[in-house]
Amino acid sequence: MAGLDPAVKKETLYTAVWVLVLSLLMQAVFLVIGQWSPAVLLGNLGGALIAVGSYFLLGVTVSRAIARGKPEEAARRVKASAGLRLAGSALLCVLLVAVCGTNVYATVIPLLFPRIGLSFRPLVDRKRGVTDPDTEGSDLLD
């Protein structure tokens, strides 16, 4: 990760923390409702890795597209990568469930965790008094 934009690293770590917290919460819910099994744990781990990996690839794509300097081309690249990331995530989830026998819900639900974590960012920023749009939420990890 030496040549990566520091913002990509920081934002991916921010998202990974939220995915971890929400994954632990999901494990607790499965345990409380009596549905926990190793398949739930493996599905959660796999789904979490897919979610963070997809978010990381989004960050790298945006960073590289912006570095090239043409806004129209950047927007086109980001849109194209969205379809590929979605298809790749779906394929990996299907493989986890079909080949490894993971729990379907525990595999798919973590794909929502990055978006949930990002939706809490304004609350975290407001509480911390962060107003600089370039570092929103990132100071949480400093």
C-alpha positions in Angstrom: 0.0 0.0 0.0 3.0 2.2 -0.4 1.9 4.2 -3.5 -1.7 4.7 -2.4 -3.3 8.0 -1.7 -3.3 8.5 2.1 -7.0 9.5 2.0 -7.8 6.0 0.5 -5.9 4.3 3.3 -7.6 6.4 6.0 -11.1 6.1 4.6 -10.7 2.4 4.1 -9.6 2.0 7.7 -12.5 4.1 8.8 -14.9 1.9 6.9 -13.2 -1.3 8.2 -13.7 -0.2 11.8 -17.4 0.3 11.2 -17.7 -3.0 9.4 -16.0 -4.7 12.3 -18.3 -3.1 14.9 -21.4 -3.9 12.9 -20.2 -7.4 12.3 -19.7 -8.0 16.0 -23.2 -6.7 16.6 -24.6 -9.0 13.9 -22.8 -12.0 15.5 -24.5 -11.0 18.8 -27.9 -10.9 17.2 -27.4 -14.4 15.7 -26.3 -15.6 19.1 -29.3 -14.1 20.9 -31.9 -15.5 18.4 -30.3 -18.9 18.7 -29.2 -19.1 15.0 -25.4 -18.7 15.5 -23.2 -21.3 13.9 -19.7 -21.5 12.3 -21.4 -20.9 9.0 -22.6 -17.6 10.3 -19.1 -16.6 11.5 -17.5 -17.6 8.2 -20.2 -15.8 6.2 -19.8 -12.7 8.2 -16.0 -12.8 7.8 -16.3 -13.3 4.1 -19.0 -10.7 3.5 -17.0 -8.2 5.6 -13.9 -8.8 3.6 -15.8 -8.4 0.3 -17.4 -5.2 1.6 -14.2 -3.5 2.7 -12.4 -4.8 -0.4 -15.1 -3.3 -2.6 -14.9 0.0 -0.8 -11.1 0.0 -1.1 -11.3 -0.6 -4.8 -13.8 2.3 -5.1 -11.3 4.6 -3.3 -8.4 3.5 -5.5 -10.5 4.0 -8.7 -11.7 7.4 -7.7 -8.2 8.5 -6.6 -6.6 7.3 -9.9 -9.4 8.8 -12.0 -9.1 12.2 -10.3 -5.3 12.1 -10.7 -5.7 11.9 -14.4 -7.4 15.3 -14.3 -10.3 14.9 -16.7 -13.6 15.0 -14.8 -15.7 13.4 -17.6 -13.3 10.5 -17.8 -13.2 10.2 -14.0 -17.0 10.0 -13.8 -17.1 7.4 -16.6 -14.4 5.2 -14.9 -16.1 5.4 -11.5 -19.5 4.4 -13.1 -17.9 1.5 -15.0 -16.1 0.3 -11.9 -19.3 0.3 -9.9 -20.9 -2.4 -12.1 -17.7 -4.5 -12.0 -17.4 -4.2 -8.2 -21.1 -5.1 -7.8 -20.8 -8.2 -10.1 -17.6 -9.3 -8.4 -19.1 -8.9 -4.9 -22.1 -10.9 -6.0 -20.0 -13.6 -7.5 -17.8 -13.9 -4.4 -20.9 -14.1 -2.2 -22.4 -16.9 -4.3 -19.1 -18.8 -4.1 -18.9 -18.4 -0.4 -22.5 -19.7 0.1 -22.3 -22.5 -2.5 -18.8 -23.7 -2.0 -18.0 -22.9 1.6 -21.6 -23.4 2.9 -21.7 -20.0 4.7 -25.0 -18.6 6.0 -26.6 -16.5 3.2 -27.8 -13.7 5.5 -24.5 -13.5 7.3 -22.6 -13.3 4.0 -24.8 -10.7 2.3 -25.7 -8.3 5.2 -22.1 -7.1 5.7 -22.2 -5.6 2.2 -24.5 -2.9 3.7 -22.1 -2.1 6.6 -19.9 0.5 4.8 -22.9 2.5 3.8 -24.3 2.4 7.3 -20.9 3.5 8.7 -20.7 6.3 6.3 -24.2 7.5 7.2 -23.0 8.0 10.7 -20.1 10.1 9.6 -21.9 13.5 9.9 -22.9 12.7 13.5 -19.3 11.6 14.4 -17.9 14.7 12.7 -20.3 17.1 14.4 -19.6 15.6 17.8 -15.8 15.9 17.2 -16.2 19.5 15.8 -14.7 18.5 12.4 -15.7 20.9 9.7 -13.0 20.4 7.0 -14.6 18.5 4.1 -11.3 16.9 3.2 -10.9 15.1 6.5 -14.5 14.4 7.5 -14.6 11.4 9.7 -11.0 10.5 9.2 -9.8 12.2 12.4 -11.7 9.4 14.2 -8.7 7.2 13.5 -5.9 9.7 14.3 
